[in-house]
Amino acid sequence: MFIVGLTGGIGCGKSVVAERFQHLGITVVNADIASRKVVEPGMPALSAIARHFGGDILLADGNLDRAALRARIFADPAAKLWLEQLLHPLIGEWIQRQLAVASGPYVILESPLLLETSQHRRVDRVLVVDVAEATQIARASARDSTSEEQINAIMASQLSRLKRLAMADDIIDNSGSLESLDAQVAQLHRHYLELAA
């Protein structure tokens, strides 16, 4: 199966691009969904997180308080490292299972940390969704009601924009209109169909 890795910094519009590929009939395996699945109530990872960080990291319904966890790990590099060592292998296994059962001419692996983790080794091509950093901050704060300080911490934990672009096989500029975005996706879809064949 030909796999395209779709990535980009916070607030760049990865999900919007992934949805457009899905509308064209392409299966999208989403690493963010994987990161939620492996910490659902009853999963061993959630128990380990609660033991490590304390029971107040859980919501009243037993789910992970993702906002509280995000605040903790971006304030404490050692906590972030511990969490990554726990979750990255589990996320990788979930992704591998989803890729193994995907059908279609090609599949997309959508991951914010594609290039920061070993996930990029699974893909045949890297597609980066790109916007200016000021646009990233504006979009992410409007979407998540996250502080600019926390968005900057998240951006600092990701590859720099220049490094991400340097590792890209293909780039979508998501700073324009939806029509421009649709045209770029359609062109890449045709290209990926040729490569996958």
N, C-alpha and C positions, 0 to 999 in steps of 0.2 A: 504494500500500500504506500502510495506517495503521500508524504506528510509535510504540510506547510506549517511552520511555527509562526504564530501571530503574537506580536508583543508590542510594547510601547510603555512609556511612563504613565504615572497616575494622571487621570484626567485627559488623556489624549484621544479617547474614543475607541478603544479596542473592541468593546462590546457592540458598539454601533456597527463597526466594520464586520464583526463576526456575524451579526444578525443578517447583514446583507448577503454574506456568503451562504448562510442557511436558507435564505429565500431563493437562492439559486440551486438548492438541493444538496448542499455540501454539509456533511456531518461536522460539527464542531465539538471537540472535547475541551472542556473548560477547567483549567487548573484551579480557579477560584472555587468552583463547585466541588472539586476534589478536596480542597482545603476545608470546606464546610462538612463534607461527608465524613471525613476521618475523625471529626470532633463532635459528632452527633451524640446525644445521650445514649449511654450503653456501650459506646466504643471505648476501648482501652486507653486511647490517647486522651480522651476527656478526663478520665479518672486520674491519669498521670499529671495532667495540667492542674487539676484541682488540688492534688497532693502537693505539687511543687509551689503553686502560687497562693494556695489557700482557698477555702470554700467561697469567699466573697467574689471570686472570679466567675462564679456561676450566677445566672439569673434565677428568679424564683421558680421558673418552670423547669429548671435543670439544664437549660441550654447554656452554652458558653456566652459570657458577656464579652463580645468581640471588641467593643469600644474600650472597655476597661483593660483587656489584654493588650490591645494595640498601644494604649497609653503607657502600660508597664514596660513593654519590650522596647519601645523607642526611647524610654528614659534610662534603660539599663542594658548595655551591650551584652553582658553575660547572660541575662535572661533571654535576650533575642537569640543568641547562639544556642542555648539549651533547647529552646522551642524549635528552632530550625533542625537541630539534630534529631529531635523526636519526630517531627512532622514530615520532613522532606522525603524520607524513604517511604512512608505510608502514602503520601500524595503520589509519589512516583509509581508505586504498585497500582493504585487506583487508575491513574492515567494509562498505564500499560494495558490493564484489562479493558478499558474503554476503546483504546486504539485497536486492540486485537479483534474486537467485534464490530468495528466501524465498517460501513459499506459505502460504495460510491466510487467515482473516478479518482478522488483524492480526499484527504481528511485534513482538517485544521486543528492544531493544538494551540488554543488560546491561553497564554500564560504571561502574567506581568513579570515573572522572574525567569523567563525562558533562557535568557543569556547569562543570568547571575547564578543559575544552578546547572546541573548536568542535563536538564531537559532538552537543551539545544542539540545534544548528541542524538536524540531520537528523530530529528527532523531532516528532511532533504533540502529545505529552503527556509530562509528566515524573512518574514514580512514584518517591517516595522511601521507602526502608525505614528506619525510625527506631528507635533504642533510646537509652537514656541513655549518656553517655560512659563512665561506670564499667563498664557492661555491655559496651561495645565493647572496652575494655581487657581485661577478664576473658576474654571469648570469644576475642579475637585471640591472647592469650598462651597460652591452653589449646590452641587449634587449631594454631598455628605454632611453639610453643616460642620465641616471639620475646620479647625483653626489653621491659619496660614503657617503657624509654627509647626504644627503636626504634619502638614502637607510637605513642608520643607524637609522635615526629618525623614519622611517616607521617600522623597525624591533623593535625598542624600544616601539612602540605603540601596537605591537602585543604581544601575550603571548610568553614567553621565549621558546626556543626549548625544554628544559627539561620538562616544564609544559605541553606543547603540546603533547609530547611523552607519558607523564604519563596519559593523558586523552584519549589516542588512544585505540580503540579496535583492530585495524589493522594498520600496518605500511608498507609503500612502501619505500624502499631505492632507491632513484633516482640518485645515484652517479655513477652508472655503465653504461653498454651498453644499447642500445635500446632493444636488445634481452633479457637482464635480466629484463628490465622493462616489456616487453610483457609477459614474463613468470610469473612475479608476478601478473600482472593484470589478466591473464587467470586463475591462481590459485584462486584468490579472487573472480572472477566472478563465478566460480563453487561453491565456498563456499556460496556466497550470494544467488545463485539460491536455494541451499539447505535450507538456513535460511528463505528465502521468501516463500518457499513451506510449 
